[in-house]
Amino acid sequence: MIEKRAAQRHRVFKGATIAFEGLGVACTVRNMSTGGAAIDLDSPVALPEAFTLSIACDHSEHRCHAVWRSNKRVGIAFLQ
């Protein structure tokens, strides 16, 4: 399999929140790199074009957009 990512992802298990349109959706960050992450949602949720991923334990926020989706797992890229 050919790796297409620009930066290597590292396995993590961090609680996070996706915020958009005044809503907050809980998720779990499963792997992460400097350019993006893979997150698991508790249930399938329609995501907007762009949203904010907040990771409480890191005190970090990232503007993101979805790149791929497989049931409850979503691959996201961080916007610059």
PDB file of N, CA, C and O in Angstrom:
ATOM      1  N   MET A   1       0.834  -1.179   0.000  1.00  0.00           N
ATOM      2  CA  MET A   1       0.000   0.000   0.000  1.00  0.00           C
ATOM      3  C   MET A   1       0.885   1.251   0.000  1.00  0.00           C
ATOM      4  O   MET A   1       1.853   1.327   0.757  1.00  0.00           O
ATOM      5  N   ILE A   2       0.564   2.201  -0.823  1.00  0.00           N
ATOM      6  CA  ILE A   2       1.339   3.429  -0.939  1.00  0.00           C
ATOM      7  C   ILE A   2       0.827   4.458   0.070  1.00  0.00           C
ATOM      8  O   ILE A   2      -0.366   4.760   0.119  1.00  0.00           O
ATOM      9  N   GLU A   3       1.740   4.983   0.864  1.00  0.00           N
ATOM     10  CA  GLU A   3       1.392   5.989   1.864  1.00  0.00           C
ATOM     11  C   GLU A   3       1.266   7.350   1.193  1.00  0.00           C
ATOM     12  O   GLU A   3       2.203   7.808   0.539  1.00  0.00           O
ATOM     13  N   LYS A   4       0.109   8.003   1.351  1.00  0.00           N
ATOM     14  CA  LYS A   4      -0.139   9.292   0.710  1.00  0.00           C
ATOM     15  C   LYS A   4      -0.009  10.466   1.674  1.00  0.00           C
ATOM     16  O   LYS A   4      -0.041  11.617   1.240  1.00  0.00           O
ATOM     17  N   ARG A   5       0.135  10.202   2.963  1.00  0.00           N
ATOM     18  CA  ARG A   5       0.195  11.275   3.945  1.00  0.00           C
ATOM     19  C   ARG A   5       1.533  11.998   3.876  1.00  0.00           C
ATOM     20  O   ARG A   5       2.578  11.391   3.640  1.00  0.00           O
ATOM     21  N   ALA A   6       1.474  13.304   4.085  1.00  0.00           N
ATOM     22  CA  ALA A   6       2.695  14.113   4.084  1.00  0.00           C
ATOM     23  C   ALA A   6       3.464  13.937   5.382  1.00  0.00           C
ATOM     24  O   ALA A   6       4.688  14.070   5.392  1.00  0.00           O
ATOM     25  N   ALA A   7       2.771  13.637   6.487  1.00  0.00           N
ATOM     26  CA  ALA A   7       3.412  13.465   7.786  1.00  0.00           C
ATOM     27  C   ALA A   7       2.910  12.176   8.430  1.00  0.00           C
ATOM     28  O   ALA A   7       1.740  11.823   8.289  1.00  0.00           O
ATOM     29  N   GLN A   8       3.788  11.482   9.130  1.00  0.00           N
ATOM     30  CA  GLN A   8       3.427  10.238   9.788  1.00  0.00           C
ATOM     31  C   GLN A   8       2.430  10.489  10.915  1.00  0.00           C
ATOM     32  O   GLN A   8       2.574  11.437  11.687  1.00  0.00           O
ATOM     33  N   ARG A   9       1.421   9.631  10.999  1.00  0.00           N
ATOM     34  CA  ARG A   9       0.430   9.739  12.074  1.00  0.00           C
ATOM     35  C   ARG A   9       0.849   8.856  13.236  1.00  0.00           C
ATOM     36  O   ARG A   9       1.473   7.810  13.057  1.00  0.00           O
ATOM     37  N   HIS A  10       0.488   9.308  14.437  1.00  0.00           N
ATOM     38  CA  HIS A  10       0.797   8.582  15.661  1.00  0.00           C
ATOM     39  C   HIS A  10      -0.500   8.178  16.338  1.00  0.00           C
ATOM     40  O   HIS A  10      -1.438   8.972  16.414  1.00  0.00           O
ATOM     41  N   ARG A  11      -0.559   6.950  16.829  1.00  0.00           N
ATOM     42  CA  ARG A  11      -1.756   6.473  17.513  1.00  0.00           C
ATOM     43  C   ARG A  11      -1.946   7.239  18.814  1.00  0.00           C
ATOM     44  O   ARG A  11      -1.008   7.437  19.587  1.00  0.00           O
ATOM     45  N   VAL A  12      -3.170   7.660  19.031  1.00  0.00           N
ATOM     46  CA  VAL A  12      -3.547   8.346  20.265  1.00  0.00           C
ATOM     47  C   VAL A  12      -4.948   7.882  20.651  1.00  0.00           C
ATOM     48  O   VAL A  12      -5.624   7.205  19.876  1.00  0.00           O
ATOM     49  N   PHE A  13      -5.368   8.247  21.837  1.00  0.00           N
ATOM     50  CA  PHE A  13      -6.729   7.965  22.284  1.00  0.00           C
ATOM     51  C   PHE A  13      -7.134   9.150  23.146  1.00  0.00           C
ATOM     52  O   PHE A  13      -6.958   9.139  24.364  1.00  0.00           O
ATOM     53  N   LYS A  14      -7.686  10.188  22.487  1.00  0.00           N
ATOM     54  CA  LYS A  14      -7.994  11.446  23.166  1.00  0.00           C
ATOM     55  C   LYS A  14      -9.444  11.829  22.932  1.00  0.00           C
ATOM     56  O   LYS A  14      -9.938  11.793  21.805  1.00  0.00           O
ATOM     57  N   GLY A  15     -10.117  12.197  24.012  1.00  0.00           N
ATOM     58  CA  GLY A  15     -11.468  12.715  23.879  1.00  0.00           C
ATOM     59  C   GLY A  15     -11.422  14.103  23.266  1.00  0.00           C
ATOM     60  O   GLY A  15     -10.526  14.891  23.570  1.00  0.00           O
ATOM     61  N   ALA A  16     -12.380  14.405  22.408  1.00  0.00           N
ATOM     62  CA  ALA A  16     -12.409  15.697  21.724  1.00  0.00           C
ATOM     63  C   ALA A  16     -13.849  16.072  21.413  1.00  0.00           C
ATOM     64  O   ALA A  16     -14.777  15.288  21.608  1.00  0.00           O
ATOM     65  N   THR A  17     -14.004  17.290  20.924  1.00  0.00           N
ATOM     66  CA  THR A  17     -15.318  17.790  20.524  1.00  0.00           C
ATOM     67  C   THR A  17     -15.206  18.449  19.158  1.00  0.00           C
ATOM     68  O   THR A  17     -14.277  19.214  18.899  1.00  0.00           O
ATOM     69  N   ILE A  18     -16.160  18.145  18.292  1.00  0.00           N
ATOM     70  CA  ILE A  18     -16.276  18.827  17.007  1.00  0.00           C
ATOM     71  C   ILE A  18     -17.321  19.920  17.201  1.00  0.00           C
ATOM     72  O   ILE A  18     -18.436  19.647  17.645  1.00  0.00           O
ATOM     73  N   ALA A  19     -16.962  21.146  16.871  1.00  0.00           N
ATOM     74  CA  ALA A  19     -17.892  22.268  17.039  1.00  0.00           C
ATOM     75  C   ALA A  19     -18.222  22.881  15.684  1.00  0.00           C
ATOM     76  O   ALA A  19     -17.336  23.138  14.870  1.00  0.00           O
ATOM     77  N   PHE A  20     -19.533  23.112  15.456  1.00  0.00           N
ATOM     78  CA  PHE A  20     -19.996  23.793  14.254  1.00  0.00           C
ATOM     79  C   PHE A  20     -21.424  24.261  14.486  1.00  0.00           C
ATOM     80  O   PHE A  20     -22.204  23.581  15.154  1.00  0.00           O
ATOM     81  N   GLU A  21     -21.760  25.396  13.948  1.00  0.00           N
ATOM     82  CA  GLU A  21     -23.113  25.960  14.009  1.00  0.00           C
ATOM     83  C   GLU A  21     -23.692  25.938  15.429  1.00  0.00           C
ATOM     84  O   GLU A  21     -24.879  25.666  15.609  1.00  0.00           O
ATOM     85  N   GLY A  22     -22.864  26.221  16.430  1.00  0.00           N
ATOM     86  CA  GLY A  22     -23.322  26.259  17.805  1.00  0.00           C
ATOM     87  C   GLY A  22     -23.510  24.899  18.454  1.00  0.00           C
ATOM     88  O   GLY A  22     -23.948  24.822  19.602  1.00  0.00           O
ATOM     89  N   LEU A  23     -23.187  23.825  17.743  1.00  0.00           N
ATOM     90  CA  LEU A  23     -23.319  22.470  18.269  1.00  0.00           C
ATOM     91  C   LEU A  23     -21.965  21.922  18.675  1.00  0.00           C
ATOM     92  O   LEU A  23     -20.936  22.351  18.153  1.00  0.00           O
ATOM     93  N   GLY A  24     -21.959  20.972  19.609  1.00  0.00           N
ATOM     94  CA  GLY A  24     -20.752  20.266  19.995  1.00  0.00           C
ATOM     95  C   GLY A  24     -21.014  18.773  19.916  1.00  0.00           C
ATOM     96  O   GLY A  24     -21.945  18.269  20.545  1.00  0.00           O
ATOM     97  N   VAL A  25     -20.199  18.064  19.147  1.00  0.00           N
ATOM     98  CA  VAL A  25     -20.357  16.624  18.961  1.00  0.00           C
ATOM     99  C   VAL A  25     -19.127  15.936  19.534  1.00  0.00           C
ATOM    100  O   VAL A  25     -18.005  16.220  19.114  1.00  0.00           O
ATOM    101  N   ALA A  26     -19.328  15.035  20.491  1.00  0.00           N
ATOM    102  CA  ALA A  26     -18.216  14.304  21.092  1.00  0.00           C
ATOM    103  C   ALA A  26     -17.605  13.340  20.083  1.00  0.00           C
ATOM    104  O   ALA A  26     -18.308  12.750  19.263  1.00  0.00           O
ATOM    105  N   CYS A  27     -16.283  13.191  20.156  1.00  0.00           N
ATOM    106  CA  CYS A  27     -15.577  12.253  19.296  1.00  0.00           C
ATOM    107  C   CYS A  27     -14.315  11.788  20.007  1.00  0.00           C
ATOM    108  O   CYS A  27     -13.954  12.314  21.059  1.00  0.00           O
ATOM    109  N   THR A  28     -13.649  10.802  19.427  1.00  0.00           N
ATOM    110  CA  THR A  28     -12.382  10.301  19.950  1.00  0.00           C
ATOM    111  C   THR A  28     -11.346  10.396  18.846  1.00  0.00           C
ATOM    112  O   THR A  28     -11.563   9.893  17.743  1.00  0.00           O
ATOM    113  N   VAL A  29     -10.222  11.036  19.132  1.00  0.00           N
ATOM    114  CA  VAL A  29      -9.118  11.121  18.180  1.00  0.00           C
ATOM    115  C   VAL A  29      -8.342   9.815  18.288  1.00  0.00           C
ATOM    116  O   VAL A  29      -7.868   9.465  19.369  1.00  0.00           O
ATOM    117  N   ARG A  30      -8.207   9.088  17.172  1.00  0.00           N
ATOM    118  CA  ARG A  30      -7.552   7.777  17.177  1.00  0.00           C
ATOM    119  C   ARG A  30      -6.117   7.824  16.680  1.00  0.00           C
ATOM    120  O   ARG A  30      -5.276   7.060  17.153  1.00  0.00           O
ATOM    121  N   ASN A  31      -5.826   8.705  15.736  1.00  0.00           N
ATOM    122  CA  ASN A  31      -4.442   8.922  15.322  1.00  0.00           C
ATOM    123  C   ASN A  31      -4.319  10.348  14.843  1.00  0.00           C
ATOM    124  O   ASN A  31      -5.309  10.975  14.463  1.00  0.00           O
ATOM    125  N   MET A  32      -3.085  10.867  14.862  1.00  0.00           N
ATOM    126  CA  MET A  32      -2.902  12.287  14.614  1.00  0.00           C
ATOM    127  C   MET A  32      -1.518  12.560  14.046  1.00  0.00           C
ATOM    128  O   MET A  32      -0.547  11.883  14.383  1.00  0.00           O
ATOM    129  N   SER A  33      -1.445  13.561  13.179  1.00  0.00           N
ATOM    130  CA  SER A  33      -0.176  14.051  12.657  1.00  0.00           C
ATOM    131  C   SER A  33      -0.230  15.571  12.665  1.00  0.00           C
ATOM    132  O   SER A  33      -1.207  16.159  13.130  1.00  0.00           O
ATOM    133  N   THR A  34       0.797  16.198  12.160  1.00  0.00           N
ATOM    134  CA  THR A  34       0.798  17.661  12.098  1.00  0.00           C
ATOM    135  C   THR A  34      -0.223  18.173  11.093  1.00  0.00           C
ATOM    136  O   THR A  34      -0.641  19.328  11.175  1.00  0.00           O
ATOM    137  N   GLY A  35      -0.630  17.334  10.147  1.00  0.00           N
ATOM    138  CA  GLY A  35      -1.544  17.781   9.103  1.00  0.00           C
ATOM    139  C   GLY A  35      -2.975  17.315   9.212  1.00  0.00           C
ATOM    140  O   GLY A  35      -3.839  17.791   8.475  1.00  0.00           O
ATOM    141  N   GLY A  36      -3.251  16.372  10.141  1.00  0.00           N
ATOM    142  CA  GLY A  36      -4.609  15.867  10.230  1.00  0.00           C
ATOM    143  C   GLY A  36      -4.759  14.786  11.271  1.00  0.00           C
ATOM    144  O   GLY A  36      -3.868  14.568  12.093  1.00  0.00           O
ATOM    145  N   ALA A  37      -5.899  14.103  11.232  1.00  0.00           N
ATOM    146  CA  ALA A  37      -6.198  13.081  12.227  1.00  0.00           C
ATOM    147  C   ALA A  37      -7.295  12.161  11.714  1.00  0.00           C
ATOM    148  O   ALA A  37      -7.943  12.436  10.705  1.00  0.00           O
ATOM    149  N   ALA A  38      -7.484  11.068  12.433  1.00  0.00           N
ATOM    150  CA  ALA A  38      -8.637  10.198  12.224  1.00  0.00           C
ATOM    151  C   ALA A  38      -9.425  10.227  13.521  1.00  0.00           C
ATOM    152  O   ALA A  38      -8.864  10.064  14.604  1.00  0.00           O
ATOM    153  N   ILE A  39     -10.724  10.435  13.404  1.00  0.00           N
ATOM    154  CA  ILE A  39     -11.578  10.517  14.585  1.00  0.00           C
ATOM    155  C   ILE A  39     -12.700   9.496  14.481  1.00  0.00           C
ATOM    156  O   ILE A  39     -13.130   9.134  13.386  1.00  0.00           O
ATOM    157  N   ASP A  40     -13.167   9.038  15.637  1.00  0.00           N
ATOM    158  CA  ASP A  40     -14.330   8.163  15.711  1.00  0.00           C
ATOM    159  C   ASP A  40     -15.480   8.947  16.318  1.00  0.00           C
ATOM    160  O   ASP A  40     -15.316   9.632  17.329  1.00  0.00           O
ATOM    161  N   LEU A  41     -16.641   8.841  15.693  1.00  0.00           N
ATOM    162  CA  LEU A  41     -17.867   9.467  16.197  1.00  0.00           C
ATOM    163  C   LEU A  41     -18.722   8.393  16.856  1.00  0.00           C
ATOM    164  O   LEU A  41     -18.667   7.230  16.457  1.00  0.00           O
ATOM    165  N   ASP A  42     -19.508   8.767  17.855  1.00  0.00           N
ATOM    166  CA  ASP A  42     -20.400   7.808  18.510  1.00  0.00           C
ATOM    167  C   ASP A  42     -21.492   7.333  17.567  1.00  0.00           C
ATOM    168  O   ASP A  42     -21.931   6.186  17.644  1.00  0.00           O
ATOM    169  N   SER A  43     -21.930   8.211  16.682  1.00  0.00           N
ATOM    170  CA  SER A  43     -22.944   7.869  15.687  1.00  0.00           C
ATOM    171  C   SER A  43     -22.661   8.690  14.438  1.00  0.00           C
ATOM    172  O   SER A  43     -22.031   9.745  14.520  1.00  0.00           O
ATOM    173  N   PRO A  44     -23.119   8.217  13.285  1.00  0.00           N
ATOM    174  CA  PRO A  44     -22.887   8.986  12.060  1.00  0.00           C
ATOM    175  C   PRO A  44     -23.511  10.384  12.158  1.00  0.00           C
ATOM    176  O   PRO A  44     -24.678  10.526  12.525  1.00  0.00           O
ATOM    177  N   VAL A  45     -22.735  11.396  11.831  1.00  0.00           N
ATOM    178  CA  VAL A  45     -23.171  12.789  11.907  1.00  0.00           C
ATOM    179  C   VAL A  45     -22.812  13.473  10.596  1.00  0.00           C
ATOM    180  O   VAL A  45     -21.705  13.296  10.086  1.00  0.00           O
ATOM    181  N   ALA A  46     -23.724  14.241  10.056  1.00  0.00           N
ATOM    182  CA  ALA A  46     -23.426  15.040   8.862  1.00  0.00           C
ATOM    183  C   ALA A  46     -22.566  16.215   9.296  1.00  0.00           C
ATOM    184  O   ALA A  46     -22.967  17.006  10.150  1.00  0.00           O
ATOM    185  N   LEU A  47     -21.393  16.325   8.709  1.00  0.00           N
ATOM    186  CA  LEU A  47     -20.470  17.405   9.053  1.00  0.00           C
ATOM    187  C   LEU A  47     -20.501  18.493   7.988  1.00  0.00           C
ATOM    188  O   LEU A  47     -20.676  18.197   6.806  1.00  0.00           O
ATOM    189  N   PRO A  48     -20.333  19.743   8.393  1.00  0.00           N
ATOM    190  CA  PRO A  48     -20.291  20.828   7.418  1.00  0.00           C
ATOM    191  C   PRO A  48     -18.945  20.847   6.691  1.00  0.00           C
ATOM    192  O   PRO A  48     -18.060  20.042   6.978  1.00  0.00           O
ATOM    193  N   GLU A  49     -18.808  21.764   5.760  1.00  0.00           N
ATOM    194  CA  GLU A  49     -17.574  21.911   4.983  1.00  0.00           C
ATOM    195  C   GLU A  49     -16.356  22.092   5.893  1.00  0.00           C
ATOM    196  O   GLU A  49     -15.325  21.457   5.673  1.00  0.00           O
ATOM    197  N   ALA A  50     -16.461  22.939   6.896  1.00  0.00           N
ATOM    198  CA  ALA A  50     -15.362  23.179   7.841  1.00  0.00           C
ATOM    199  C   ALA A  50     -15.923  23.194   9.254  1.00  0.00           C
ATOM    200  O   ALA A  50     -17.076  23.566   9.473  1.00  0.00           O
ATOM    201  N   PHE A  51     -15.094  22.785  10.209  1.00  0.00           N
ATOM    202  CA  PHE A  51     -15.504  22.723  11.607  1.00  0.00           C
ATOM    203  C   PHE A  51     -14.261  22.844  12.479  1.00  0.00           C
ATOM    204  O   PHE A  51     -13.138  22.866  11.976  1.00  0.00           O
ATOM    205  N   THR A  52     -14.470  22.922  13.792  1.00  0.00           N
ATOM    206  CA  THR A  52     -13.365  23.043  14.740  1.00  0.00           C
ATOM    207  C   THR A  52     -13.279  21.778  15.577  1.00  0.00           C
ATOM    208  O   THR A  52     -14.282  21.312  16.119  1.00  0.00           O
ATOM    209  N   LEU A  53     -12.074  21.224  15.679  1.00  0.00           N
ATOM    210  CA  LEU A  53     -11.802  20.085  16.550  1.00  0.00           C
ATOM    211  C   LEU A  53     -11.107  20.612  17.791  1.00  0.00           C
ATOM    212  O   LEU A  53     -10.028  21.197  17.694  1.00  0.00           O
ATOM    213  N   SER A  54     -11.711  20.412  18.961  1.00  0.00           N
ATOM    214  CA  SER A  54     -11.129  20.848  20.237  1.00  0.00           C
ATOM    215  C   SER A  54     -10.712  19.622  21.030  1.00  0.00           C
ATOM    216  O   SER A  54     -11.520  18.729  21.286  1.00  0.00           O
ATOM    217  N   ILE A  55      -9.433  19.587  21.420  1.00  0.00           N
ATOM    218  CA  ILE A  55      -8.902  18.485  22.216  1.00  0.00           C
ATOM    219  C   ILE A  55      -8.564  19.039  23.592  1.00  0.00           C
ATOM    220  O   ILE A  55      -7.576  19.755  23.757  1.00  0.00           O
ATOM    221  N   ALA A  56      -9.387  18.705  24.575  1.00  0.00           N
ATOM    222  CA  ALA A  56      -9.281  19.301  25.909  1.00  0.00           C
ATOM    223  C   ALA A  56      -7.943  19.000  26.586  1.00  0.00           C
ATOM    224  O   ALA A  56      -7.330  19.904  27.153  1.00  0.00           O
ATOM    225  N   CYS A  57      -7.477  17.745  26.538  1.00  0.00           N
ATOM    226  CA  CYS A  57      -6.254  17.390  27.260  1.00  0.00           C
ATOM    227  C   CYS A  57      -5.021  18.093  26.704  1.00  0.00           C
ATOM    228  O   CYS A  57      -4.033  18.259  27.420  1.00  0.00           O
ATOM    229  N   ASP A  58      -5.062  18.510  25.440  1.00  0.00           N
ATOM    230  CA  ASP A  58      -3.949  19.241  24.816  1.00  0.00           C
ATOM    231  C   ASP A  58      -4.165  20.748  24.843  1.00  0.00           C
ATOM    232  O   ASP A  58      -3.267  21.516  24.497  1.00  0.00           O
ATOM    233  N   HIS A  59      -5.364  21.172  25.258  1.00  0.00           N
ATOM    234  CA  HIS A  59      -5.742  22.586  25.198  1.00  0.00           C
ATOM    235  C   HIS A  59      -5.526  23.125  23.777  1.00  0.00           C
ATOM    236  O   HIS A  59      -4.982  24.212  23.586  1.00  0.00           O
ATOM    237  N   SER A  60      -5.966  22.337  22.787  1.00  0.00           N
ATOM    238  CA  SER A  60      -5.749  22.741  21.396  1.00  0.00           C
ATOM    239  C   SER A  60      -7.050  22.773  20.614  1.00  0.00           C
ATOM    240  O   SER A  60      -8.003  22.056  20.918  1.00  0.00           O
ATOM    241  N   GLU A  61      -7.061  23.624  19.599  1.00  0.00           N
ATOM    242  CA  GLU A  61      -8.174  23.722  18.655  1.00  0.00           C
ATOM    243  C   GLU A  61      -7.607  23.747  17.246  1.00  0.00           C
ATOM    244  O   GLU A  61      -6.591  24.392  16.988  1.00  0.00           O
ATOM    245  N   HIS A  62      -8.266  23.047  16.343  1.00  0.00           N
ATOM    246  CA  HIS A  62      -7.830  22.973  14.953  1.00  0.00           C
ATOM    247  C   HIS A  62      -9.033  23.197  14.045  1.00  0.00           C
ATOM    248  O   HIS A  62     -10.067  22.554  14.231  1.00  0.00           O
ATOM    249  N   ARG A  63      -8.923  24.090  13.071  1.00  0.00           N
ATOM    250  CA  ARG A  63      -9.928  24.219  12.015  1.00  0.00           C
ATOM    251  C   ARG A  63      -9.671  23.075  11.054  1.00  0.00           C
ATOM    252  O   ARG A  63      -8.528  22.824  10.675  1.00  0.00           O
ATOM    253  N   CYS A  64     -10.739  22.371  10.655  1.00  0.00           N
ATOM    254  CA  CYS A  64     -10.603  21.136   9.882  1.00  0.00           C
ATOM    255  C   CYS A  64     -11.633  21.036   8.767  1.00  0.00           C
ATOM    256  O   CYS A  64     -12.603  21.792   8.700  1.00  0.00           O
ATOM    257  N   HIS A  65     -11.379  20.076   7.902  1.00  0.00           N
ATOM    258  CA  HIS A  65     -12.403  19.624   6.963  1.00  0.00           C
ATOM    259  C   HIS A  65     -12.233  18.122   6.780  1.00  0.00           C
ATOM    260  O   HIS A  65     -11.126  17.596   6.897  1.00  0.00           O
ATOM    261  N   ALA A  66     -13.333  17.434   6.494  1.00  0.00           N
ATOM    262  CA  ALA A  66     -13.300  15.984   6.307  1.00  0.00           C
ATOM    263  C   ALA A  66     -12.687  15.651   4.954  1.00  0.00           C
ATOM    264  O   ALA A  66     -12.977  16.299   3.948  1.00  0.00           O
ATOM    265  N   VAL A  67     -11.834  14.626   4.947  1.00  0.00           N
ATOM    266  CA  VAL A  67     -11.181  14.172   3.719  1.00  0.00           C
ATOM    267  C   VAL A  67     -11.767  12.842   3.265  1.00  0.00           C
ATOM    268  O   VAL A  67     -11.950  12.620   2.068  1.00  0.00           O
ATOM    269  N   TRP A  68     -12.058  11.965   4.204  1.00  0.00           N
ATOM    270  CA  TRP A  68     -12.676  10.681   3.901  1.00  0.00           C
ATOM    271  C   TRP A  68     -13.544  10.256   5.079  1.00  0.00           C
ATOM    272  O   TRP A  68     -13.429  10.785   6.184  1.00  0.00           O
ATOM    273  N   ARG A  69     -14.415   9.287   4.813  1.00  0.00           N
ATOM    274  CA  ARG A  69     -15.330   8.828   5.854  1.00  0.00           C
ATOM    275  C   ARG A  69     -15.632   7.356   5.653  1.00  0.00           C
ATOM    276  O   ARG A  69     -15.831   6.907   4.524  1.00  0.00           O
ATOM    277  N   SER A  70     -15.668   6.607   6.739  1.00  0.00           N
ATOM    278  CA  SER A  70     -16.013   5.194   6.714  1.00  0.00           C
ATOM    279  C   SER A  70     -16.877   4.909   7.929  1.00  0.00           C
ATOM    280  O   SER A  70     -16.356   4.722   9.028  1.00  0.00           O
ATOM    281  N   ASN A  71     -18.193   4.874   7.748  1.00  0.00           N
ATOM    282  CA  ASN A  71     -19.164   4.661   8.813  1.00  0.00           C
ATOM    283  C   ASN A  71     -18.981   5.725   9.904  1.00  0.00           C
ATOM    284  O   ASN A  71     -19.342   6.883   9.694  1.00  0.00           O
ATOM    285  N   LYS A  72     -18.425   5.351  11.065  1.00  0.00           N
ATOM    286  CA  LYS A  72     -18.275   6.304  12.164  1.00  0.00           C
ATOM    287  C   LYS A  72     -16.864   6.882  12.276  1.00  0.00           C
ATOM    288  O   LYS A  72     -16.613   7.695  13.165  1.00  0.00           O
ATOM    289  N   ARG A  73     -15.948   6.491  11.412  1.00  0.00           N
ATOM    290  CA  ARG A  73     -14.581   7.031  11.421  1.00  0.00           C
ATOM    291  C   ARG A  73     -14.464   8.063  10.305  1.00  0.00           C
ATOM    292  O   ARG A  73     -14.944   7.858   9.190  1.00  0.00           O
ATOM    293  N   VAL A  74     -13.809   9.182  10.635  1.00  0.00           N
ATOM    294  CA  VAL A  74     -13.643  10.270   9.673  1.00  0.00           C
ATOM    295  C   VAL A  74     -12.184  10.693   9.649  1.00  0.00           C
ATOM    296  O   VAL A  74     -11.582  10.929  10.697  1.00  0.00           O
ATOM    297  N   GLY A  75     -11.624  10.789   8.466  1.00  0.00           N
ATOM    298  CA  GLY A  75     -10.281  11.340   8.299  1.00  0.00           C
ATOM    299  C   GLY A  75     -10.404  12.832   8.063  1.00  0.00           C
ATOM    300  O   GLY A  75     -11.160  13.271   7.195  1.00  0.00           O
ATOM    301  N   ILE A  76      -9.661  13.612   8.834  1.00  0.00           N
ATOM    302  CA  ILE A  76      -9.749  15.068   8.709  1.00  0.00           C
ATOM    303  C   ILE A  76      -8.382  15.660   8.421  1.00  0.00           C
ATOM    304  O   ILE A  76      -7.352  15.115   8.818  1.00  0.00           O
ATOM    305  N   ALA A  77      -8.393  16.793   7.720  1.00  0.00           N
ATOM    306  CA  ALA A  77      -7.173  17.556   7.462  1.00  0.00           C
ATOM    307  C   ALA A  77      -7.308  18.894   8.175  1.00  0.00           C
ATOM    308  O   ALA A  77      -8.371  19.515   8.172  1.00  0.00           O
ATOM    309  N   PHE A  78      -6.213  19.322   8.783  1.00  0.00           N
ATOM    310  CA  PHE A  78      -6.203  20.614   9.447  1.00  0.00           C
ATOM    311  C   PHE A  78      -6.036  21.713   8.403  1.00  0.00           C
ATOM    312  O   PHE A  78      -5.195  21.608   7.511  1.00  0.00           O
ATOM    313  N   LEU A  79      -6.836  22.758   8.519  1.00  0.00           N
ATOM    314  CA  LEU A  79      -6.751  23.897   7.600  1.00  0.00           C
ATOM    315  C   LEU A  79      -5.663  24.843   8.084  1.00  0.00           C
ATOM    316  O   LEU A  79      -5.473  25.019   9.287  1.00  0.00           O
ATOM    317  N   GLN A  80      -4.970  25.433   7.167  1.00  0.00           N
ATOM    318  CA  GLN A  80      -3.894  26.384   7.513  1.00  0.00           C
ATOM    319  C   GLN A  80      -4.396  27.772   7.603  1.00  0.00           C
ATOM    320  O   GLN A  80      -3.626  28.691   7.883  1.00  0.00           O
TER     321      GLN A  80
END
